[in-house]
Amino acid sequence: MLASVLHRQLPGNMRNGDCRGLSQSLHDGRIVVEDIALPYLPKISDQEIDRLLLISQRGRHSPSHRRLIVHLHLLAIALMPDSVIYPEVAVTEDRYPLRCDVGAWSVHGTLNAFEAGATNGARITEMLNGRVMRVIVIPYASLSYPMILGYAFSNPDNPPLPMLSGTDGRRAMATLTEQITSTLSIAA
């Protein structure tokens, strides 16, 4: 079941990936998983997605993946409104580090990694064994729901995530729009 959720791509086919280590860690209690929901889903056109992502991701990702990345930004802002959020953050310190789609650095210096779409279970385990406090995944299946849904993987000693509301989602959208507008006005 876990591999089906994490490795399924938008057309329904399975992406190659390994969930055995993650499954074993979940079974042994070394990693826990929480459902996460942001009961808010803005209606955003593809052009607005390009603007919200500052067109930085357009050439490399499908429209569905880009939409999920905007959802990741909204979820990161809603969960950690005081954090600093970056696209494609290095989450390991290897010569060729693993990168997450979105990284959120909290005011306490902890890193939360956010992944969109099909995600290899081995990557989740590797991130959690490094410097990442939590890995939050929004699978492609969430695009068919009227809210943002995902899974948060973490070590068992981490505090649980807060429950989010539609107000949190609207506030996150306003913050994201304000940040992009501010960035674009500085660049102009």
SVG drawing of the C-alpha trace seen along z (x, -y; Angstrom):
<svg xmlns="http://www.w3.org/2000/svg" viewBox="-13 -48 44 52">
<polyline fill="none" stroke="black" stroke-width="0.4" points="0.0,0.0 2.8,-2.5 4.6,-2.0 1.3,-2.4 0.7,-5.8 4.3,-7.1 5.4,-5.8 2.2,-6.3 2.6,-8.9 -0.3,-11.0 -1.2,-8.8 -1.5,-5.9 1.7,-4.0 4.2,-3.2 7.5,-4.9 10.5,-2.7 11.3,-3.1 12.0,-1.2 9.8,-1.4 11.1,1.7 13.4,-0.3 10.7,-2.9 8.1,-0.2 10.4,1.6 11.2,-1.6 7.4,-2.4 6.8,1.2 9.6,1.0 8.5,-2.5 11.7,-4.3 9.6,-6.4 6.0,-7.5 3.6,-8.9 0.8,-11.4 -2.0,-12.3 -1.9,-16.0 -4.8,-18.1 -5.1,-21.8 -8.9,-22.2 -8.3,-24.9 -7.7,-24.6 -7.3,-27.8 -8.3,-27.9 -5.1,-28.8 -4.5,-29.0 -1.4,-27.6 -0.3,-31.2 -0.7,-32.1 1.3,-29.0 4.1,-30.2 4.0,-33.6 3.8,-32.0 6.8,-29.8 8.6,-32.8 8.7,-30.6 11.8,-28.9 10.3,-25.3 8.3,-25.6 10.7,-23.9 11.6,-20.9 8.3,-19.8 4.9,-18.9 1.9,-21.2 0.6,-18.8 3.9,-18.6 4.2,-22.4 0.7,-22.7 1.7,-20.3 4.8,-22.5 2.5,-25.5 0.5,-23.3 3.8,-22.4 4.5,-26.1 1.0,-26.8 1.3,-23.8 4.8,-25.0 3.6,-28.5 0.4,-27.3 2.4,-24.8 5.4,-27.1 4.4,-30.7 7.6,-32.0 9.9,-29.7 12.1,-30.6 11.0,-28.6 13.3,-27.8 12.8,-25.7 15.0,-22.7 17.0,-22.6 19.9,-20.3 19.0,-18.0 22.1,-15.9 25.7,-17.0 27.0,-14.5 29.0,-15.5 25.9,-15.1 23.2,-15.9 19.6,-14.9 17.3,-17.8 13.7,-18.2 11.2,-20.2 10.6,-22.7 12.5,-23.2 11.3,-25.1 13.9,-26.3 12.2,-27.0 13.2,-29.9 14.7,-27.1 17.1,-26.0 15.3,-22.8 14.7,-21.8 11.4,-20.3 11.5,-18.8 8.5,-18.8 8.2,-16.5 5.6,-16.6 4.3,-13.7 5.9,-10.3 8.5,-10.0 11.0,-7.2 10.6,-5.7 14.3,-5.3 14.7,-9.1 12.4,-9.7 14.4,-7.4 17.7,-8.9 16.4,-12.5 15.2,-11.6 18.6,-10.0 20.3,-13.2 19.4,-16.7 15.7,-16.7 13.1,-16.9 10.1,-15.9 9.4,-14.9 6.0,-15.9 4.8,-14.3 1.9,-15.4 1.2,-12.6 -0.4,-13.0 -3.6,-11.4 -4.2,-14.5 -5.0,-16.5 -8.4,-14.8 -9.5,-16.1 -11.0,-19.5 -8.2,-20.2 -4.5,-19.7 -3.7,-16.2 -0.4,-14.5 1.7,-12.5 4.2,-13.7 7.1,-11.2 9.2,-11.9 11.1,-10.4 8.7,-9.3 10.1,-11.9 9.0,-14.9 5.9,-16.7 2.7,-16.1 1.8,-18.6 -1.0,-21.1 -4.5,-20.8 -4.9,-23.2 -8.0,-25.2 -9.3,-26.9 -8.3,-30.2 -4.7,-28.9 -4.9,-28.1 -6.2,-31.5 -3.6,-33.2 -0.9,-31.1 -2.1,-32.0 -2.1,-35.7 1.4,-35.4 2.7,-33.5 1.1,-36.1 2.6,-39.0 6.0,-37.4 6.0,-36.9 4.6,-40.4 7.3,-41.9 10.0,-39.9 8.8,-40.9 8.6,-44.6 12.2,-44.5 13.3,-42.8 11.5,-45.3"/>
</svg>
